[in-house]
Amino acid sequence: PPLMTHQWTPHTTVAAVIERDGRFLLVEEHTAAGVRFNQPAGHWEAGETLIEAARRETLEETGYHFAPRALVGVYSVQATDSDIVYLRFAFCGDLEGYEADRPLDTGIIAARWLTPAELAAEAPRHRSPLVPRCIADYQAGRRFSLDLITHV
């Protein structure tokens, strides 16, 4: 008989690495593991480009309008509490507006601007090891052209 195969599919996500005046925009959010810090991030949804997903997630989680300008990196990480693997596309860019009265996604406590030292002090509350890694790569100058991503 033919072998039964299981199609393995990573969960594709996007994240925004946004710096202003030496501080990084993060979201403080409720998770199953407690209150955690993460970049504005979330799942790539059907019918949108990765860049559109990064714009949407940043707006929904922070109220800021984000304009991606470069790709910081593509990352994979195994979830610590399940067999899920996340494939993250992290973008950096500019803010182009703020909706102070916009309701934020369910579970989001607030958008926070943290210095690298403040973020390091919160290491036990990082959502994943990708939080400091994406910032470190950004600080190291990793920038890839958005032309690297092609949607056909």
MINU-283337 format. One record per residue: x, y, z of N, C-alpha, C in turn; residue in one letter. Coordinates in steps of 0.2 Angstrom, whole numbers, padded with zeros to 4 digits, always signed. Atoms other than C-alpha are relative to their C-alpha. Example, Ala and Ser with C-alpha at 12.3 -4.5 7.8 and 13.67 -1.06 7.14 Angstrom:
((+0004 -0006 +0000) (+0062 -0022 +0039) (+0004 +0006 +0000) "A")
((-0004 -0006 -0001) (+0068 -0005 +0036) (-0004 +0005 +0003) "S")
//
This chain:
((+0004 -0006 +0000) (+0000 +0000 +0000) (+0004 +0006 +0000) "P")
((-0004 -0006 +0000) (+0006 +0018 -0003) (+0001 +0003 +0007) "P")
((-0001 -0003 -0007) (+0013 +0027 +0012) (-0004 +0006 +0001) "L")
((+0004 -0006 -0001) (+0002 +0040 +0020) (+0005 +0005 +0002) "M")
((-0004 -0006 -0002) (+0011 +0057 +0021) (-0004 +0005 +0003) "T")
((+0004 -0005 -0003) (+0006 +0071 +0032) (+0004 +0007 -0003) "H")
((-0003 -0006 +0003) (+0009 +0088 +0024) (+0001 +0005 +0006) "Q")
((-0002 -0005 -0006) (+0019 +0099 +0037) (+0000 +0007 -0003) "W")
((+0001 -0007 +0002) (+0015 +0117 +0036) (+0002 +0005 +0005) "T")
((-0001 -0005 -0006) (+0023 +0131 +0046) (-0005 +0005 +0000) "P")
((+0004 -0005 +0000) (+0013 +0145 +0052) (+0004 +0007 -0002) "H")
((-0003 -0006 +0003) (+0018 +0161 +0042) (-0002 +0006 +0004) "T")
((+0002 -0006 -0004) (+0019 +0177 +0052) (+0004 +0006 -0003) "T")
((-0004 -0006 +0002) (+0025 +0195 +0049) (+0001 +0004 +0007) "V")
((-0001 -0004 -0006) (+0032 +0207 +0062) (+0003 +0006 -0003) "A")
((-0003 -0006 +0002) (+0037 +0225 +0062) (+0005 +0002 +0005) "A")
((-0005 -0002 -0005) (+0053 +0231 +0070) (+0001 +0008 -0002) "V")
((+0000 -0007 +0001) (+0051 +0250 +0072) (+0003 +0003 +0006) "I")
((-0004 -0004 -0005) (+0063 +0262 +0081) (-0001 +0007 -0001) "E")
((+0001 -0008 +0000) (+0060 +0280 +0086) (+0004 +0002 +0006) "R")
((-0004 -0003 -0005) (+0072 +0290 +0096) (+0003 -0005 +0005) "D")
((-0004 +0005 -0004) (+0082 +0275 +0102) (-0005 -0005 +0004) "G")
((+0005 +0005 -0004) (+0066 +0265 +0108) (-0004 -0004 -0006) "R")
((+0003 +0004 +0005) (+0057 +0251 +0099) (-0007 -0001 +0002) "F")
((+0008 +0001 -0001) (+0038 +0249 +0097) (-0001 -0008 +0001) "L")
((+0002 +0007 -0002) (+0032 +0233 +0106) (-0007 +0000 +0002) "L")
((+0007 +0000 -0003) (+0015 +0227 +0111) (+0001 -0005 +0006) "V")
((+0000 +0003 -0006) (+0012 +0221 +0128) (-0007 -0004 +0000) "E")
((+0006 +0003 +0001) (-0001 +0207 +0127) (-0001 -0006 +0004) "E")
((+0001 +0006 -0004) (-0010 +0193 +0136) (+0001 -0006 -0005) "H")
((-0001 +0006 +0004) (-0005 +0176 +0130) (-0002 -0006 +0005) "T")
((+0002 +0006 -0004) (-0009 +0158 +0136) (+0006 -0001 +0006) "A")
((-0005 +0001 -0005) (+0008 +0159 +0145) (+0001 +0006 +0005) "A")
((+0000 -0006 -0004) (+0004 +0176 +0153) (+0001 +0006 -0004) "G")
((-0001 -0006 +0004) (+0008 +0194 +0149) (+0007 +0000 -0003) "V")
((-0007 +0000 +0004) (+0022 +0195 +0136) (+0001 +0006 -0004) "R")
((-0002 -0005 +0004) (+0031 +0207 +0125) (+0001 -0003 -0007) "F")
((-0002 +0003 +0007) (+0032 +0205 +0106) (+0000 +0006 -0005) "N")
((+0001 -0005 +0006) (+0034 +0216 +0090) (-0007 +0000 -0002) "Q")
((+0007 +0000 +0003) (+0018 +0221 +0082) (+0001 -0006 -0005) "P")
((-0001 +0006 +0004) (+0016 +0204 +0073) (-0007 -0004 +0000) "A")
((+0006 +0005 +0001) (+0003 +0191 +0067) (+0000 -0004 -0006) "G")
((+0000 +0004 +0006) (-0002 +0179 +0054) (-0001 +0003 -0006) "H")
((+0001 -0002 +0007) (-0001 +0181 +0036) (-0007 -0003 -0002) "W")
((+0006 +0003 +0001) (-0019 +0180 +0030) (-0001 +0000 -0008) "E")
((+0001 +0001 +0007) (-0026 +0174 +0013) (-0002 +0006 -0003) "A")
((+0002 -0006 +0004) (-0028 +0187 +0000) (+0005 +0006 +0001) "G")
((-0004 -0006 -0001) (-0014 +0199 +0006) (+0007 -0002 -0001) "E")
((-0007 +0001 +0001) (+0004 +0201 +0002) (+0003 +0001 +0007) "T")
((-0004 -0001 -0006) (+0017 +0200 +0016) (+0000 +0007 +0003) "L")
((+0000 -0007 -0002) (+0019 +0219 +0016) (-0007 +0002 +0003) "I")
((+0007 -0002 -0003) (+0000 +0221 +0018) (-0001 -0002 +0007) "E")
((+0001 +0003 -0006) (+0000 +0209 +0032) (+0004 +0004 +0006) "A")
((-0004 -0004 -0005) (+0014 +0219 +0041) (-0003 +0007 +0002) "A")
((+0004 -0006 -0001) (+0004 +0235 +0039) (-0006 -0001 +0004) "R")
((+0006 +0001 -0004) (-0012 +0228 +0045) (+0001 -0002 +0007) "R")
((-0001 +0002 -0007) (-0005 +0219 +0060) (+0002 +0006 +0004) "E")
((-0002 -0006 -0004) (+0004 +0235 +0066) (-0005 +0004 +0001) "T")
((+0005 -0004 -0001) (-0011 +0245 +0064) (-0005 -0003 +0005) "L")
((+0004 +0004 -0005) (-0022 +0232 +0073) (+0002 +0000 +0007) "E")
((-0002 +0001 -0006) (-0011 +0230 +0087) (+0003 +0006 +0004) "E")
((-0003 -0006 -0003) (-0004 +0248 +0090) (-0003 +0006 -0002) "T")
((+0003 -0006 +0002) (-0014 +0260 +0081) (+0004 +0004 -0005) "G")
((-0005 -0004 +0004) (+0001 +0266 +0071) (-0001 -0003 -0008) "Y")
((+0000 +0002 +0007) (+0001 +0266 +0052) (+0008 -0001 -0002) "H")
((-0007 +0002 +0002) (+0017 +0257 +0046) (+0001 -0001 -0007) "F")
((-0002 +0001 +0007) (+0026 +0258 +0030) (+0007 -0004 +0000) "A")
((-0006 +0004 +0001) (+0038 +0244 +0027) (+0005 +0002 -0005) "P")
((-0005 -0002 +0005) (+0055 +0249 +0019) (+0005 -0005 -0002) "R")
((-0005 +0005 +0001) (+0066 +0234 +0021) (-0002 -0006 +0004) "A")
((+0001 +0006 -0004) (+0066 +0216 +0026) (+0006 -0001 +0005) "L")
((-0005 +0001 -0005) (+0076 +0213 +0042) (+0003 -0007 -0001) "V")
((-0002 +0007 +0001) (+0076 +0194 +0040) (-0006 -0005 +0000) "G")
((+0005 +0005 +0000) (+0066 +0178 +0038) (+0003 -0005 +0006) "V")
((-0002 +0004 -0006) (+0066 +0167 +0054) (-0005 -0006 +0001) "Y")
((+0004 +0006 -0002) (+0060 +0150 +0060) (+0001 -0001 +0007) "S")
((+0000 +0002 -0007) (+0056 +0145 +0077) (-0005 -0005 +0002) "V")
((+0004 +0005 -0003) (+0049 +0130 +0086) (-0004 +0003 +0006) "Q")
((+0004 -0003 -0006) (+0035 +0135 +0098) (+0002 -0005 +0006) "A")
((-0002 +0004 -0006) (+0040 +0129 +0116) (-0006 -0004 +0003) "T")
((+0006 +0003 -0003) (+0022 +0123 +0120) (-0004 -0004 -0005) "D")
((+0004 +0004 +0005) (+0017 +0114 +0104) (+0005 -0002 -0005) "S")
((-0005 +0002 +0006) (+0024 +0106 +0088) (-0001 +0005 -0006) "D")
((+0001 -0005 +0006) (+0020 +0122 +0078) (+0007 +0003 -0001) "I")
((-0005 -0004 +0002) (+0034 +0130 +0069) (-0002 +0006 -0003) "V")
((+0002 -0007 +0003) (+0033 +0149 +0065) (+0005 +0002 -0005) "Y")
((-0004 -0003 +0005) (+0040 +0156 +0049) (-0001 +0008 +0000) "L")
((+0002 -0007 -0001) (+0042 +0175 +0053) (+0004 +0004 -0006) "R")
((-0003 -0005 +0004) (+0046 +0189 +0040) (+0000 +0006 +0004) "F")
((-0001 -0006 -0004) (+0052 +0204 +0050) (+0002 +0006 -0005) "A")
((-0001 -0006 +0004) (+0051 +0221 +0042) (+0002 +0006 +0004) "F")
((-0001 -0006 -0004) (+0058 +0238 +0047) (-0003 +0005 -0005) "C")
((+0003 -0006 +0004) (+0051 +0255 +0041) (-0002 +0006 +0004) "G")
((+0002 -0007 -0003) (+0043 +0271 +0045) (-0008 +0000 +0002) "D")
((+0007 -0001 -0002) (+0027 +0276 +0054) (-0003 +0006 -0004) "L")
((+0003 -0005 +0004) (+0015 +0287 +0044) (-0007 +0002 +0003) "E")
((+0006 -0002 -0003) (+0002 +0291 +0056) (-0002 -0004 +0006) "G")
((+0002 +0004 -0006) (-0007 +0286 +0072) (-0007 +0002 +0002) "Y")
((+0007 -0001 -0002) (-0025 +0283 +0077) (+0000 -0001 +0008) "E")
((+0000 +0001 -0007) (-0025 +0286 +0096) (-0006 -0003 +0003) "A")
((+0006 +0003 -0003) (-0043 +0281 +0098) (-0002 -0006 -0003) "D")
((+0001 +0007 +0003) (-0042 +0265 +0088) (+0000 -0005 +0005) "R")
((+0000 +0006 -0005) (-0047 +0250 +0098) (+0005 -0005 -0003) "P")
((-0005 +0005 +0002) (-0033 +0237 +0098) (-0003 -0007 +0000) "L")
((+0002 +0007 +0000) (-0034 +0219 +0095) (-0001 -0003 +0007) "D")
((+0001 +0003 -0006) (-0041 +0208 +0108) (+0006 -0003 +0003) "T")
((-0006 +0003 -0003) (-0028 +0203 +0121) (+0006 +0005 +0000) "G")
((-0005 -0005 -0001) (-0017 +0218 +0118) (-0001 +0005 +0005) "I")
((+0001 -0004 -0006) (-0014 +0228 +0134) (+0002 +0007 -0003) "I")
((-0002 -0007 +0003) (-0005 +0243 +0125) (+0006 -0001 -0004) "A")
((-0006 -0001 +0004) (+0008 +0248 +0113) (+0005 +0003 +0005) "A")
((-0005 -0003 -0004) (+0025 +0252 +0122) (+0006 +0001 -0004) "R")
((-0007 -0002 +0003) (+0041 +0261 +0117) (+0005 -0002 +0005) "W")
((-0005 +0002 -0005) (+0055 +0252 +0126) (+0007 +0001 -0003) "L")
((-0007 +0000 +0002) (+0074 +0255 +0125) (+0003 -0007 +0000) "T")
((-0003 +0007 +0000) (+0085 +0240 +0122) (+0001 -0002 +0007) "P")
((-0002 +0002 -0007) (+0090 +0240 +0140) (-0007 -0002 +0004) "A")
((+0007 +0002 -0003) (+0071 +0240 +0146) (-0002 -0006 -0003) "E")
((+0002 +0007 +0003) (+0068 +0226 +0133) (+0004 -0005 +0003) "L")
((-0004 +0005 -0003) (+0082 +0216 +0140) (-0002 -0002 +0007) "A")
((+0002 +0001 -0006) (+0076 +0218 +0157) (-0007 -0004 +0001) "A")
((+0007 +0003 +0000) (+0059 +0211 +0152) (+0001 -0007 -0004) "E")
((-0002 +0006 +0004) (+0068 +0195 +0144) (-0005 -0006 +0002) "A")
((+0005 +0006 -0001) (+0057 +0183 +0154) (-0007 +0001 -0003) "P")
((+0006 -0001 +0002) (+0042 +0191 +0147) (+0000 +0001 -0008) "R")
((+0000 +0000 +0008) (+0047 +0190 +0128) (-0004 -0005 -0002) "H")
((+0005 +0005 +0003) (+0034 +0181 +0118) (+0004 -0006 -0003) "R")
((-0004 +0006 +0003) (+0048 +0171 +0109) (+0007 +0003 -0001) "S")
((-0007 -0003 +0001) (+0067 +0172 +0106) (+0001 +0004 -0006) "P")
((+0000 -0004 +0006) (+0063 +0181 +0090) (+0000 +0007 +0002) "L")
((+0001 -0007 -0002) (+0059 +0197 +0099) (+0007 +0003 +0001) "V")
((-0007 -0003 +0000) (+0077 +0201 +0104) (+0004 -0001 -0006) "P")
((-0004 +0001 +0006) (+0084 +0193 +0089) (-0001 +0004 -0006) "R")
((+0001 -0005 +0006) (+0075 +0204 +0076) (+0002 +0007 +0002) "C")
((-0003 -0006 -0002) (+0080 +0219 +0086) (+0008 +0000 -0001) "I")
((-0007 +0000 +0001) (+0098 +0214 +0086) (+0002 +0000 -0007) "A")
((-0001 +0000 +0007) (+0098 +0210 +0068) (-0001 +0007 -0003) "D")
((+0002 -0007 +0002) (+0090 +0227 +0065) (+0006 +0005 +0002) "Y")
((-0005 -0005 -0003) (+0103 +0236 +0076) (+0007 -0002 -0004) "Q")
((-0006 +0002 +0004) (+0117 +0226 +0066) (+0000 +0003 -0007) "A")
((+0000 -0002 +0007) (+0111 +0234 +0050) (-0003 -0004 -0005) "G")
((+0003 +0004 +0005) (+0102 +0220 +0042) (-0006 +0003 -0003) "R")
((+0005 -0002 +0004) (+0092 +0226 +0028) (+0000 -0003 -0007) "R")
((+0000 +0003 +0006) (+0086 +0217 +0013) (-0006 +0004 -0004) "F")
((+0005 -0003 +0004) (+0077 +0225 -0002) (-0007 -0003 +0000) "S")
((+0007 +0003 +0000) (+0058 +0222 -0002) (-0001 -0003 -0007) "L")
((+0000 +0004 +0006) (+0061 +0217 -0020) (+0002 -0007 +0000) "D")
((-0001 +0007 -0001) (+0067 +0201 -0013) (-0006 -0004 +0000) "L")
((+0006 +0004 -0001) (+0049 +0196 -0010) (-0005 +0002 -0007) "I")
((+0004 -0001 +0006) (+0038 +0193 -0026) (-0006 -0004 +0001) "T")
((+0006 +0003 +0000) (+0020 +0189 -0026) (-0003 +0000 -0007) "H")
((+0002 +0001 +0007) (+0014 +0182 -0042) (-0007 -0002 +0000) "V")
//
